[in-house]
């Protein structure tokens, strides 16, 4: 009996998923609950476990997008996929008391069938077949790495590169065009210098096409929607990081010893953002049709960069967290995002977002809103710069801060004062402890 592998529902708003990759090959023996499939949706990537123990049979290839509930494969019982027993030799036929071998008139027919089974027809994807015919390749020489030995476009490209590296012609060269009897050298070419030949083997493939992931498509759609539906404006300021850096340096060892987590800069900015959001609640609100929705809770999204794109896991009720709780939660969510184990619930419900381009060296940027939110805070690289302090020029570690906001809802005065409040909390972190 075979057990079907179906695309599970990963959230109320998720209607389809993309087969990012099969973690096991067709025909592999798998255990129950063993991850066999990486499913990618518009919001998250999840590992799908095997519903039973047995042999995996893949029905849908990688890169295909299928609706929730679709059957993408099955698990067969091991007993049903065992190799058939070797055929028993035909018994000898007795004639006049002597053993006589049976007739073998059907032998040629059996050999023909065996030959047909030994050389199955190659299965090529449409893109692979088109490229193979275009380059006049011998299909029989292609090796397929897709499910069931399917030849993919990448297999054809790899074959072309191997032939090129071995010196064999990668494709049939186009017929040479006869040159004119008299050909003038190109302008600037010395007389007698060799003229570059235009005919010859086709150039090697120097580009690759890859399907955009569901998450990347969703990110693209949301960013475009944010630009088209909101009146985005950005205001800037800068903060002297001396006090925070000094406080962090003084207590980081005891902090880690007590809580088991490092003390980073993000927790200071989360705390500072909370103080500013409480002072300017419109920044924590958003527009819904003709209404403004004010939130009396503070769910802060912290942008995390992963191989699949930027994700924004949410710190729920961040105002109820201590520094150690914030650091632990950020670390846990970031690890889940990078491991591909982030869930839809981890990404939903944010009311304000913080992004830190400084970890990549960004000195200044204008972050884009995370709809339907009305504002996003951008942190940047810390850079030592000369600044005026008490009419004296001193060198201080400075960070540019950027606040992008929806000008339909947030006035410039509120946005500027919001950013000033964050600057004050960072430059005098004791305000965060006293909540003033």
Secondary structure per residue as TSV (DSSP state, phi and psi in degrees):
chain	resnum	aa	ss	phi	psi
A	1	X	-	360.0	132.0
A	2	X	-	-98.4	142.4
A	3	X	E	-106.3	127.2
A	4	X	E	-76.1	145.3
A	5	X	E	-102.7	113.4
A	6	X	E	-111.9	152.6
A	7	X	-	-73.4	116.8
A	8	X	-	-79.5	163.7
A	9	X	-	-84.5	123.3
A	10	X	-	-105.0	10.0
A	11	X	S	163.1	157.4
A	12	X	T	-62.0	-33.8
A	13	X	T	-90.7	-1.8
A	14	X	-	-89.0	121.0
A	15	X	-	-110.6	-18.8
A	16	X	E	-153.7	166.3
A	17	X	E	-145.8	161.3
A	18	X	E	-112.8	135.4
A	19	X	E	-72.8	94.9
A	20	X	E	-66.4	-49.5
A	21	X	E	-168.4	149.3
A	22	X	E	-86.7	127.3
A	23	X	S	-80.2	-15.7
A	24	X	S	-126.2	157.1
A	25	X	-	-90.8	158.4
A	26	X	T	-60.0	126.9
A	27	X	T	96.4	-7.1
A	28	X	-	-71.7	144.8
A	29	X	E	-84.7	127.4
A	30	X	E	-124.0	157.2
A	31	X	-	-96.9	159.5
A	32	X	T	-64.4	137.6
A	33	X	T	70.4	6.2
A	34	X	-	-78.7	131.3
A	35	X	E	-59.9	127.8
A	36	X	E	-123.9	-16.7
A	37	X	E	-145.0	136.0
A	38	X	E	-102.2	112.1
A	39	X	E	-103.3	130.2
A	40	X	E	-114.0	126.6
A	41	X	-	-115.4	-178.6
A	42	X	S	-69.9	-12.1
A	43	X	S	-120.3	-26.3
A	44	X	-	-159.4	167.1
A	45	X	E	-117.3	135.3
A	46	X	E	-135.3	146.0
A	47	X	E	-86.9	127.3
A	48	X	E	-97.7	123.3
A	49	X	E	-81.6	160.0
A	50	X	-	-71.6	132.6
A	51	X	S	-76.4	-11.1
A	52	X	S	-158.9	171.6
A	53	X	S	-94.7	139.9
A	54	X	E	157.5	-150.9
A	55	X	E	-106.2	130.0
A	56	X	E	-79.3	131.9
A	57	X	E	-123.9	114.4
A	58	X	E	-87.0	131.2
A	59	X	-	-110.8	-23.8
A	60	X	S	-123.6	130.0
A	61	X	-	-77.0	161.5
A	62	X	T	-61.2	143.7
A	63	X	T	92.5	-11.9
A	64	X	-	-81.0	142.3
A	65	X	E	-104.5	128.0
A	66	X	E	-133.2	151.1
A	67	X	E	-73.8	159.2
A	68	X	T	-59.5	135.7
A	69	X	T	95.6	-9.4
A	70	X	-	-70.3	149.4
A	71	X	E	-88.1	120.6
A	72	X	E	-110.6	-3.5
A	73	X	E	176.3	-171.8
A	74	X	E	-152.1	160.7
A	75	X	E	-114.6	118.7
A	76	X	E	-97.6	149.4
A	77	X	-	-64.9	143.6
A	78	X	G	-60.6	-37.1
A	79	X	G	-62.4	-29.2
A	80	X	G	-83.5	-8.8
A	81	X	G	-116.2	11.1
A	82	X	S	-67.7	150.6
A	83	X	-	-66.4	141.5
A	84	X	-	-64.3	151.0
A	85	X	-	-64.1	150.1
A	86	X	-	-62.7	137.9
A	87	X	-	-61.4	137.2
A	88	X	-	-77.5	142.3
A	89	X	-	-64.5	145.3
A	90	X	-	-65.5	137.4
A	91	X	-	-67.7	148.4
A	92	X	-	-71.4	146.0
A	93	X	E	-100.8	127.0
A	94	X	E	-86.4	133.4
A	95	X	E	-136.0	119.3
A	96	X	T	55.2	40.0
A	97	X	T	77.9	0.6
A	98	X	E	-112.0	144.2
A	99	X	E	-75.7	133.3
A	100	X	E	-128.6	131.9
A	101	X	-	-66.4	145.2
A	102	X	-	-69.2	162.0
A	103	X	-	-63.7	146.7
A	104	X	-	-122.5	30.6
A	105	X	T	-63.4	-28.4
A	106	X	T	-87.0	2.2
A	107	X	H	-57.6	-46.6
A	108	X	H	-58.2	-38.3
A	109	X	H	-65.2	-40.8
A	110	X	H	-64.3	-40.2
A	111	X	H	-63.6	-35.8
A	112	X	H	-65.3	-40.4
A	113	X	H	-65.4	-41.9
A	114	X	H	-62.2	-38.7
A	115	X	H	-64.9	-38.1
A	116	X	H	-66.3	-37.1
A	117	X	H	-70.0	-32.7
A	118	X	H	-72.1	-23.2
A	119	X	S	-125.0	75.5
A	120	X	-	-69.7	157.6
A	121	X	-	-69.9	137.6
A	122	X	-	-66.4	138.1
A	123	X	-	-105.5	117.8
A	124	X	B	-115.5	143.2
A	125	X	-	-70.2	156.8
A	126	X	H	-53.8	-42.5
A	127	X	H	-66.4	-39.3
A	128	X	H	-65.9	-42.7
A	129	X	H	-64.0	-42.0
A	130	X	H	-61.4	-44.4
A	131	X	H	-68.2	-38.7
A	132	X	H	-64.3	-43.3
A	133	X	H	-67.7	-37.5
A	134	X	H	-63.0	-37.0
A	135	X	T	-97.3	8.9
A	136	X	T	55.4	47.5
A	137	X	-	-89.7	151.4
A	138	X	-	-80.1	108.9
A	139	X	G	-60.3	-31.1
A	140	X	G	-63.7	-23.0
A	141	X	G	-87.6	-6.2
A	142	X	-	-81.3	143.0
A	143	X	-	-111.0	125.1
A	144	X	-	-93.7	136.8
A	145	X	-	-113.2	0.7
A	146	X	S	-79.0	178.6
A	147	X	G	-56.6	131.3
A	148	X	G	68.2	21.5
A	149	X	G	80.6	14.4
A	150	X	-	-62.9	133.4
A	151	X	B	-86.4	120.7
A	152	X	-	-98.6	170.5
A	153	X	H	-61.3	-37.7
A	154	X	H	-63.6	-34.8
A	155	X	H	-62.1	-40.8
A	156	X	H	-65.7	-42.6
A	157	X	H	-62.9	-41.1
A	158	X	H	-62.8	-38.1
A	159	X	H	-64.4	-41.5
A	160	X	H	-62.5	-41.7
A	161	X	H	-66.4	-38.4
A	162	X	H	-64.8	-41.3
A	163	X	H	-66.7	-37.9
A	164	X	H	-65.8	-40.6
A	165	X	H	-67.6	-31.8
A	166	X	H	-84.4	-5.5
A	167	X	T	91.6	-4.1
A	168	X	S	-78.3	150.2
A	169	X	-	-65.0	126.7
A	170	X	S	-76.0	-22.3
A	171	X	S	-162.6	161.5
A	172	X	-	-67.3	124.8
A	173	X	-	-73.2	144.7
A	174	X	-	-66.8	152.0
A	175	X	-	-58.8	138.1
A	176	X	-	-69.5	141.0
A	177	X	-	-91.9	122.6
A	178	X	-	-61.6	137.1
A	179	X	-	-79.1	155.8
A	180	X	-	-66.9	150.9
A	181	X	S	-57.1	-36.9
A	182	X	S	-123.1	122.8
A	183	X	-	-130.6	120.3
A	184	X	-	-76.7	141.7
A	185	X	-	-66.2	151.7
A	186	X	-	-64.4	152.5
A	187	X	T	-57.3	127.4
A	188	X	T	90.9	-4.2
A	189	X	-	-89.1	123.9
A	190	X	-	-62.2	147.2
A	191	X	T	-61.9	133.3
A	192	X	T	89.1	-8.6
A	193	X	-	-73.1	144.4
A	194	X	-	-65.5	138.6
A	195	X	-	-93.9	133.5
A	196	X	-	-60.4	133.4
A	197	X	-	-81.6	135.5
A	198	X	-	-91.7	-25.0
A	199	X	-	-94.4	162.0
A	200	X	S	143.9	-170.3
A	201	X	S	-61.5	147.2
A	202	X	-	-62.4	143.7
A	203	X	-	-63.5	152.5
A	204	X	-	-66.8	150.6
A	205	X	-	-66.5	125.1
A	206	X	-	-120.2	19.9
A	207	X	-	-144.6	160.4
A	208	X	-	-138.4	134.7
A	209	X	-	-102.7	134.5
A	210	X	-	-138.1	135.1
A	211	X	-	-62.3	133.6
A	212	X	-	-68.9	131.0
A	213	X	-	-66.4	158.8
A	214	X	H	-61.7	-38.6
A	215	X	H	-65.4	-43.9
A	216	X	H	-64.2	-38.2
A	217	X	H	-62.7	-41.6
A	218	X	H	-66.1	-41.9
A	219	X	H	-59.4	-45.1
A	220	X	H	-61.7	-44.9
A	221	X	H	-62.2	-42.9
A	222	X	H	-68.0	-39.0
A	223	X	H	-66.8	-41.8
A	224	X	H	-65.3	-41.2
A	225	X	H	-62.2	-39.3
A	226	X	H	-62.5	-41.7
A	227	X	H	-68.8	-32.1
A	228	X	H	-86.7	-25.1
A	229	X	H	-106.4	-16.8
A	230	X	S	-115.2	150.9
A	231	X	-	-92.8	86.3
A	232	X	E	-82.9	129.6
A	233	X	E	-134.2	149.7
A	234	X	E	-125.2	133.9
A	235	X	E	-117.8	150.1
A	236	X	E	-123.7	157.0
A	237	X	E	-157.4	-178.5
A	238	X	E	-140.8	151.4
A	239	X	E	-126.8	139.0
A	240	X	E	-81.4	117.0
A	241	X	-	-88.9	6.9
A	242	X	H	-57.7	-48.0
A	243	X	H	-66.0	-45.6
A	244	X	H	-63.5	-43.3
A	245	X	H	-65.2	-38.2
A	246	X	H	-67.1	-42.2
A	247	X	H	-65.6	-41.5
A	248	X	H	-65.1	-42.4
A	249	X	H	-65.5	-35.6
A	250	X	H	-71.8	-35.6
A	251	X	H	-116.1	2.1
A	252	X	H	-63.7	-36.2
A	253	X	H	-70.3	-46.8
A	254	X	H	-67.2	-33.9
A	255	X	H	-63.5	-46.7
A	256	X	H	-67.0	-37.5
A	257	X	H	-64.6	-38.1
A	258	X	H	-81.0	-41.5
A	259	X	H	-105.7	-11.4
A	260	X	S	74.1	21.8
A	261	X	S	-146.4	147.2
A	262	X	-	-73.8	154.5
A	263	X	-	-96.2	109.8
A	264	X	-	-103.5	-178.9
A	265	X	S	-78.3	-27.9
A	266	X	H	-60.9	-37.9
A	267	X	H	-63.7	-34.1
A	268	X	H	-65.0	-41.2
A	269	X	H	-73.6	-32.3
A	270	X	H	-62.6	-45.5
A	271	X	H	-63.8	-41.6
A	272	X	H	-65.1	-41.0
A	273	X	H	-64.1	-37.3
A	274	X	H	-62.8	-43.6
A	275	X	H	-62.6	-40.0
A	276	X	H	-69.9	-37.5
A	277	X	H	-66.4	-35.9
A	278	X	H	-67.6	-34.4
A	279	X	H	-77.5	-29.4
A	280	X	-	-130.5	77.1
A	281	X	G	-61.5	-20.3
A	282	X	G	-64.6	-27.0
A	283	X	G	-71.6	-23.1
A	284	X	G	-93.0	7.8
A	285	X	-	-105.1	174.3
A	286	X	E	-150.3	167.6
A	287	X	E	-92.8	132.9
A	288	X	E	-129.5	97.0
A	289	X	T	67.3	-119.7
A	290	X	T	-100.6	14.4
A	291	X	E	-120.0	154.9
A	292	X	E	-107.5	126.7
A	293	X	E	-100.7	111.7
A	294	X	-	-94.1	130.0
A	295	X	-	-100.7	130.6
A	296	X	S	-98.3	21.8
A	297	X	S	-135.1	165.5
A	298	X	-	-130.6	96.5
A	299	X	-	-103.9	104.2
A	300	X	E	-97.2	123.6
A	301	X	E	-86.4	137.2
A	302	X	E	-119.8	113.4
A	303	X	E	-65.8	135.4
A	304	X	E	-128.0	129.7
A	305	X	E	-88.7	129.4
A	306	X	E	-128.9	173.1
A	307	X	T	-64.2	-25.0
A	308	X	T	-92.0	-3.3
A	309	X	E	128.8	-177.7
A	310	X	E	-81.0	127.4
A	311	X	E	-119.6	153.4
A	312	X	E	-127.8	80.1
A	313	X	E	-66.7	153.6
A	314	X	E	-112.1	132.9
A	315	X	E	-88.6	104.9
A	316	X	T	-80.5	136.2
A	317	X	T	51.3	50.8
A	318	X	G	-61.7	-24.3
A	319	X	G	-68.8	-14.7
A	320	X	G	-96.6	6.1
A	321	X	-	-101.1	145.0
A	322	X	-	-85.7	173.3
A	323	X	H	-54.8	-46.4
A	324	X	H	-64.3	-38.9
A	325	X	H	-63.7	-41.0
A	326	X	H	-63.0	-47.1
A	327	X	H	-62.6	-42.8
A	328	X	H	-65.4	-43.0
A	329	X	H	-67.5	-40.6
A	330	X	H	-62.6	-45.5
A	331	X	H	-62.5	-42.4
A	332	X	H	-66.3	-43.9
A	333	X	H	-68.3	-39.3
A	334	X	H	-63.7	-39.9
A	335	X	H	-66.8	-40.6
A	336	X	H	-62.2	-39.1
A	337	X	H	-66.3	-42.7
A	338	X	H	-72.8	-27.5
A	339	X	T	-84.6	-2.9
A	340	X	T	74.7	22.0
A	341	X	-	-110.5	10.6
A	342	X	-	-67.6	143.4
A	343	X	-	-106.0	166.0
A	344	X	H	-62.5	-38.8
A	345	X	H	-61.2	-32.7
A	346	X	H	-66.5	-21.1
A	347	X	H	-105.4	-6.2
A	348	X	S	-103.7	154.7
A	349	X	-	92.9	6.9
A	350	X	-	-70.3	145.9
A	351	X	S	-111.9	-15.1
A	352	X	E	-157.9	148.6
A	353	X	E	-127.7	144.6
A	354	X	E	-121.3	131.6
A	355	X	E	-127.6	141.6
A	356	X	E	-121.3	90.5
A	357	X	G	-76.0	-9.3
A	358	X	G	-65.4	-25.8
A	359	X	G	-66.4	-18.2
A	360	X	G	-101.8	1.9
A	361	X	T	99.1	5.6
A	362	X	-	-67.6	129.9
A	363	X	-	-91.9	-30.7
A	364	X	-	-161.7	140.0
A	365	X	-	-157.0	168.7
A	366	X	-	-118.8	91.7
A	367	X	-	-62.7	151.5
A	368	X	-	-97.0	143.7
A	369	X	-	-60.4	152.3
A	370	X	-	-104.5	92.2
A	371	X	T	-56.5	146.9
A	372	X	T	-89.7	14.6
A	373	X	-	-61.2	158.0
A	374	X	S	-104.2	-5.5
A	375	X	E	-157.4	156.0
A	376	X	E	-147.7	136.1
A	377	X	E	-99.7	130.3
A	378	X	E	-108.6	121.5
A	379	X	E	-93.7	157.5
A	380	X	-	-140.2	-177.5
A	381	X	-	-66.1	145.5
A	382	X	E	-85.7	125.5
A	383	X	E	-134.0	131.8
A	384	X	E	-73.9	125.9
A	385	X	E	-140.3	154.3
A	386	X	E	-74.9	129.1
A	387	X	E	-134.6	160.7
A	388	X	E	-93.7	121.3
A	389	X	E	-128.5	116.8
A	390	X	T	53.3	45.4
A	391	X	T	64.7	16.6
A	392	X	E	-118.7	140.4
A	393	X	E	-85.7	119.1
A	394	X	E	-129.9	161.6
A	395	X	E	-97.1	124.2
A	396	X	E	-133.6	149.6
A	397	X	E	-76.7	112.6
A	398	X	E	-114.4	149.2
A	399	X	E	-131.0	129.3
A	400	X	E	-77.3	137.9
A	401	X	E	-115.5	142.0
A	402	X	E	-131.1	135.2
A	403	X	E	-123.2	111.4
A	404	X	E	-93.0	137.9
A	405	X	E	-147.4	159.7
A	406	X	E	-86.6	108.4
A	407	X	T	-70.3	-11.7
A	408	X	T	-65.5	-29.0
A	409	X	T	-113.6	-42.0
A	410	X	S	-98.7	122.4
A	411	X	-	-76.3	157.0
A	412	X	H	-59.4	-36.8
A	413	X	H	-61.3	-46.1
A	414	X	H	-65.3	-40.8
A	415	X	H	-63.3	-44.2
A	416	X	H	-66.0	-45.6
A	417	X	H	-67.6	-32.9
A	418	X	H	-59.3	-47.0
A	419	X	H	-68.9	-34.3
A	420	X	H	-64.3	-38.3
A	421	X	H	-63.2	-40.8
A	422	X	H	-63.4	-43.2
A	423	X	H	-58.8	-44.3
A	424	X	H	-64.1	-40.2
A	425	X	H	-68.2	-34.3
A	426	X	H	-75.1	-39.2
A	427	X	H	-77.4	-21.5
A	428	X	T	-132.5	76.0
A	429	X	T	-63.2	-13.8
A	430	X	H	-64.8	-21.5
A	431	X	H	-63.8	-31.9
A	432	X	H	-68.0	-35.0
A	433	X	H	-74.4	-35.4
A	434	X	H	-89.6	-10.1
A	435	X	T	55.9	51.0
A	436	X	-	-129.0	360.0
